[in-house]
Amino acid sequence: MKRLREIAVALALAAYSGFGSPVETLRLEGEPYLPDAPLVWAAPATNLPASIRVYQVLPQHFSEAVVARVLAMASFTPKTMQTSQDGHPMHWEYHDARGTLVRSLAIAPIYGLIEYHNCRAVDISTNGDGGS
């Protein structure tokens, strides 16, 4: 549940910044994998919706104002940014005195992604699933 809230926040931030670029950069190379194993669906097909909405995140251009607001909300500064392996996502981490990761922030415009994770956050949901 906590992960779903983080994804929802990231999508809301992405939507707030506005949509723009086409999806061409996300196309995968090669042929699709089509296994010949039988597909078995054992769930009952009752109360299924007549239609569903599918959302696809597009590459974004996050303005300086959006990035500044996200950094302020996450209590990071541009100076604490770490260089990523592939050079695309901007990444911040804060570790406590023992070196334990406390919180992190990733901004990856190429994936239309802003993701914040607080390792010390407590799940207070009441849906009875144990916070998973």
Phi and psi restraints in degrees (value plus and minus 20) as a CYANA .aco file:
   2 LYS   PHI     -82.4   -42.4
   2 LYS   PSI     -60.2   -20.2
   3 ARG   PHI     -83.7   -43.7
   3 ARG   PSI     -59.8   -19.8
   4 LEU   PHI     -84.1   -44.1
   4 LEU   PSI     -58.4   -18.4
   5 ARG   PHI     -84.5   -44.5
   5 ARG   PSI     -60.2   -20.2
   6 GLU   PHI     -83.5   -43.5
   6 GLU   PSI     -61.1   -21.1
   7 ILE   PHI     -85.4   -45.4
   7 ILE   PSI     -61.4   -21.4
   8 ALA   PHI     -82.4   -42.4
   8 ALA   PSI     -60.3   -20.3
   9 VAL   PHI     -84.8   -44.8
   9 VAL   PSI     -63.5   -23.5
  10 ALA   PHI     -81.8   -41.8
  10 ALA   PSI     -62.0   -22.0
  11 LEU   PHI     -87.3   -47.3
  11 LEU   PSI     -58.3   -18.3
  12 ALA   PHI     -84.6   -44.6
  12 ALA   PSI     -61.5   -21.5
  13 LEU   PHI     -85.0   -45.0
  13 LEU   PSI     -59.2   -19.2
  14 ALA   PHI     -85.4   -45.4
  14 ALA   PSI     -61.0   -21.0
  15 ALA   PHI     -86.9   -46.9
  15 ALA   PSI     -56.3   -16.3
  16 TYR   PHI     -83.3   -43.3
  16 TYR   PSI     -52.9   -12.9
  17 SER   PHI     -98.8   -58.8
  17 SER   PSI     -32.1     7.9
  18 GLY   PHI      75.2   115.2
  18 GLY   PSI     127.8   167.8
  19 PHE   PHI    -118.5   -78.5
  19 PHE   PSI     134.6   174.6
  20 GLY   PHI    -176.5  -136.5
  20 GLY   PSI     -91.2   -51.2
  21 SER   PHI     -87.5   -47.5
  21 SER   PSI     130.3   170.3
  22 PRO   PHI     -93.9   -53.9
  22 PRO   PSI     148.7   188.7
  23 VAL   PHI    -107.4   -67.4
  23 VAL   PSI     -19.2    20.8
  24 GLU   PHI     -70.8   -30.8
  24 GLU   PSI     -55.3   -15.3
  25 THR   PHI     -89.5   -49.5
  25 THR   PSI     -33.3     6.7
  26 LEU   PHI    -118.7   -78.7
  26 LEU   PSI     -19.0    21.0
  27 ARG   PHI     -86.6   -46.6
  27 ARG   PSI     119.4   159.4
  28 LEU   PHI    -114.2   -74.2
  28 LEU   PSI     127.1   167.1
  29 GLU   PHI    -106.7   -66.7
  29 GLU   PSI     134.9   174.9
  30 GLY   PHI      73.5   113.5
  30 GLY   PSI    -197.7  -157.7
  31 GLU   PHI    -111.6   -71.6
  31 GLU   PSI     127.6   167.6
  32 PRO   PHI     -88.9   -48.9
  32 PRO   PSI     127.7   167.7
  33 TYR   PHI    -104.5   -64.5
  33 TYR   PSI      97.4   137.4
  34 LEU   PHI    -139.4   -99.4
  34 LEU   PSI      73.8   113.8
  35 PRO   PHI     -89.6   -49.6
  35 PRO   PSI     134.0   174.0
  36 ASP   PHI    -118.8   -78.8
  36 ASP   PSI      -9.2    30.8
  37 ALA   PHI     -92.3   -52.3
  37 ALA   PSI     125.4   165.4
  38 PRO   PHI     -89.2   -49.2
  38 PRO   PSI     125.0   165.0
  39 LEU   PHI    -120.8   -80.8
  39 LEU   PSI      99.9   139.9
  40 VAL   PHI    -134.9   -94.9
  40 VAL   PSI     107.8   147.8
  41 TRP   PHI    -135.8   -95.8
  41 TRP   PSI      87.9   127.9
  42 ALA   PHI    -116.7   -76.7
  42 ALA   PSI     -21.0    19.0
  43 ALA   PHI    -100.8   -60.8
  43 ALA   PSI     123.2   163.2
  44 PRO   PHI     -87.8   -47.8
  44 PRO   PSI     122.5   162.5
  45 ALA   PHI    -119.5   -79.5
  45 ALA   PSI      35.1    75.1
  46 THR   PHI    -128.6   -88.6
  46 THR   PSI     130.7   170.7
  47 ASN   PHI      37.7    77.7
  47 ASN   PSI      13.1    53.1
  48 LEU   PHI     -98.9   -58.9
  48 LEU   PSI     123.2   163.2
  49 PRO   PHI     -89.4   -49.4
  49 PRO   PSI     133.9   173.9
  50 ALA   PHI     -90.0   -50.0
  50 ALA   PSI     -49.0    -9.0
  51 SER   PHI    -171.9  -131.9
  51 SER   PSI     141.8   181.8
  52 ILE   PHI    -153.4  -113.4
  52 ILE   PSI     137.5   177.5
  53 ARG   PHI    -123.1   -83.1
  53 ARG   PSI     116.5   156.5
  54 VAL   PHI    -135.2   -95.2
  54 VAL   PSI     105.0   145.0
  55 TYR   PHI    -127.3   -87.3
  55 TYR   PSI     115.8   155.8
  56 GLN   PHI    -144.5  -104.5
  56 GLN   PSI     107.6   147.6
  57 VAL   PHI    -100.4   -60.4
  57 VAL   PSI     112.0   152.0
  58 LEU   PHI    -122.4   -82.4
  58 LEU   PSI     135.2   175.2
  59 PRO   PHI     -76.5   -36.5
  59 PRO   PSI     125.0   165.0
  60 GLN   PHI    -143.9  -103.9
  60 GLN   PSI     141.0   181.0
  61 HIS   PHI    -135.2   -95.2
  61 HIS   PSI      87.1   127.1
  62 PHE   PHI    -107.5   -67.5
  62 PHE   PSI     102.3   142.3
  63 SER   PHI     -87.0   -47.0
  63 SER   PSI     143.2   183.2
  64 GLU   PHI     -79.8   -39.8
  64 GLU   PSI     -55.3   -15.3
  65 ALA   PHI     -84.8   -44.8
  65 ALA   PSI     -62.1   -22.1
  66 VAL   PHI     -84.8   -44.8
  66 VAL   PSI     -66.5   -26.5
  67 VAL   PHI     -82.0   -42.0
  67 VAL   PSI     -61.9   -21.9
  68 ALA   PHI     -82.5   -42.5
  68 ALA   PSI     -60.5   -20.5
  69 ARG   PHI     -86.1   -46.1
  69 ARG   PSI     -63.2   -23.2
  70 VAL   PHI     -83.3   -43.3
  70 VAL   PSI     -63.4   -23.4
  71 LEU   PHI     -81.2   -41.2
  71 LEU   PSI     -61.5   -21.5
  72 ALA   PHI     -85.7   -45.7
  72 ALA   PSI     -63.4   -23.4
  73 MET   PHI     -83.4   -43.4
  73 MET   PSI     -55.3   -15.3
  74 ALA   PHI    -109.8   -69.8
  74 ALA   PSI     -20.4    19.6
  75 SER   PHI      40.0    80.0
  75 SER   PSI      22.7    62.7
  76 PHE   PHI    -137.0   -97.0
  76 PHE   PSI     145.8   185.8
  77 THR   PHI    -146.6  -106.6
  77 THR   PSI     138.7   178.7
  78 PRO   PHI     -77.8   -37.8
  78 PRO   PSI     -49.6    -9.6
  79 LYS   PHI     -89.0   -49.0
  79 LYS   PSI     -42.8    -2.8
  80 THR   PHI    -111.2   -71.2
  80 THR   PSI     -13.6    26.4
  81 MET   PHI     -85.9   -45.9
  81 MET   PSI     120.9   160.9
  82 GLN   PHI    -126.0   -86.0
  82 GLN   PSI     127.6   167.6
  83 THR   PHI    -100.6   -60.6
  83 THR   PSI     111.1   151.1
  84 SER   PHI    -107.3   -67.3
  84 SER   PSI     145.0   185.0
  85 GLN   PHI     -80.9   -40.9
  85 GLN   PSI     -65.1   -25.1
  86 ASP   PHI    -113.2   -73.2
  86 ASP   PSI     -24.0    16.0
  87 GLY   PHI      61.1   101.1
  87 GLY   PSI     -25.8    14.2
  88 HIS   PHI    -107.9   -67.9
  88 HIS   PSI     -81.5   -41.5
  89 PRO   PHI     -91.8   -51.8
  89 PRO   PSI     123.0   163.0
  90 MET   PHI    -108.1   -68.1
  90 MET   PSI     117.3   157.3
  91 HIS   PHI    -157.4  -117.4
  91 HIS   PSI     114.4   154.4
  92 TRP   PHI    -148.0  -108.0
  92 TRP   PSI     124.3   164.3
  93 GLU   PHI    -159.5  -119.5
  93 GLU   PSI     127.2   167.2
  94 TYR   PHI    -146.1  -106.1
  94 TYR   PSI     105.4   145.4
  95 HIS   PHI    -133.9   -93.9
  95 HIS   PSI     126.9   166.9
  96 ASP   PHI     -98.6   -58.6
  96 ASP   PSI    -195.1  -155.1
  97 ALA   PHI     -81.9   -41.9
  97 ALA   PSI     -46.5    -6.5
  98 ARG   PHI    -107.3   -67.3
  98 ARG   PSI     -21.1    18.9
  99 GLY   PHI      68.0   108.0
  99 GLY   PSI     -11.5    28.5
 100 THR   PHI    -100.3   -60.3
 100 THR   PSI     112.8   152.8
 101 LEU   PHI     -84.2   -44.2
 101 LEU   PSI     105.8   145.8
 102 VAL   PHI    -121.6   -81.6
 102 VAL   PSI     -65.8   -25.8
 103 ARG   PHI    -175.0  -135.0
 103 ARG   PSI     136.3   176.3
 104 SER   PHI    -166.5  -126.5
 104 SER   PSI     137.3   177.3
 105 LEU   PHI    -160.4  -120.4
 105 LEU   PSI     114.0   154.0
 106 ALA   PHI    -149.7  -109.7
 106 ALA   PSI     113.6   153.6
 107 ILE   PHI    -144.8  -104.8
 107 ILE   PSI      96.1   136.1
 108 ALA   PHI    -148.8  -108.8
 108 ALA   PSI      68.1   108.1
 109 PRO   PHI     -78.1   -38.1
 109 PRO   PSI     -52.6   -12.6
 110 ILE   PHI     -82.8   -42.8
 110 ILE   PSI     -46.5    -6.5
 111 TYR   PHI    -124.1   -84.1
 111 TYR   PSI     -17.4    22.6
 112 GLY   PHI      44.3    84.3
 112 GLY   PSI      17.0    57.0
 113 LEU   PHI    -142.4  -102.4
 113 LEU   PSI     113.6   153.6
 114 ILE   PHI    -150.2  -110.2
 114 ILE   PSI      99.8   139.8
 115 GLU   PHI    -150.5  -110.5
 115 GLU   PSI     105.8   145.8
 116 TYR   PHI    -137.7   -97.7
 116 TYR   PSI     116.2   156.2
 117 HIS   PHI    -153.7  -113.7
 117 HIS   PSI     105.1   145.1
 118 ASN   PHI    -131.9   -91.9
 118 ASN   PSI      90.6   130.6
 119 CYS   PHI     -89.2   -49.2
 119 CYS   PSI     -39.9     0.1
 120 ARG   PHI    -118.5   -78.5
 120 ARG   PSI     -15.2    24.8
 121 ALA   PHI     -87.3   -47.3
 121 ALA   PSI     124.3   164.3
 122 VAL   PHI    -129.1   -89.1
 122 VAL   PSI     109.2   149.2
 123 ASP   PHI     -98.8   -58.8
 123 ASP   PSI      98.4   138.4
 124 ILE   PHI    -132.3   -92.3
 124 ILE   PSI       4.5    44.5
 125 SER   PHI     -86.1   -46.1
 125 SER   PSI     133.4   173.4
 126 THR   PHI    -136.6   -96.6
 126 THR   PSI       0.5    40.5
 127 ASN   PHI    -104.1   -64.1
 127 ASN   PSI     -21.2    18.8
 128 GLY   PHI      60.7   100.7
 128 GLY   PSI     -12.8    27.2
 129 ASP   PHI    -112.0   -72.0
 129 ASP   PSI     -13.2    26.8
 130 GLY   PHI      58.8    98.8
 130 GLY   PSI      -8.6    31.4
 131 GLY   PHI      62.2   102.2
 131 GLY   PSI      -3.6    36.4
